[in-house]
Amino acid sequence: MEKIIHKGKIEENATIYSYTLHYRYRWKISMIVMQLMLLVVFAIGFLYTAAFEWTKLMSVIGQLALLWILQGLSFGVYCFVSSYSLRWHIDALLSPWGGWRTKNPLSITDYQQNEWLFFSLGIAVSLFVGAWWGLLYGYCMGVFHVVCSIPRLITVFQLQKWKQTGRTYIIKHERLGIGLYSTAG
């Protein structure tokens, strides 16, 4: 029988997991600049084609917080249903994940389902906003959502190759990205 000392106490039959980092997905500053440039190009292009004032564009940008709040609510529901603990940090607000993450490691399948849930919810919200408040608001929210989802979708597709190897990997949310780990133990 294996005995392990933990904080002065001896525990029998304790299992210790060690994680091996295989890949870390982080969104670099150059990619953030590329996203900002895409958003500016879409905004300027829409200003010239739709011929509306800057004040309307500013009100549209102000309403984009609705999308972020709805993503947080959907992630909270996902965590509640899956029995994961929800965690949010202000420093992660600059990450593509918007600060919404879990303490618990996720399987690749769970992570991909979660990301597709986020993406689908954002598209559905932008379609609803387009029908309810007007095409301008829906279009701007949809473009904003798709451009801001680029890093999340890239990680979903990049993780697919790791999923096909047959080994068991887990995803851990980190400060400004995610890490792909395997467990041994």
Secondary structure, DSSP 4 states (H G I P E B T S, - for coil): --EEEETTEEEES----EEEEEEEEE--HHHHHHHHHHHHHHHHHHHHHHT--HHHHHHHHHTTHHHHHHHHHHHHHHHHHHTPPEEE-GGGGGSTTTTEEESS-EEHHHHHHHHHHHHHHHHHHHHHHHHHT-HHHHHHHHHHHHHHTHHHHHHHHHHHHHHTTSS-EEEEE-SSEEEEEEEE-
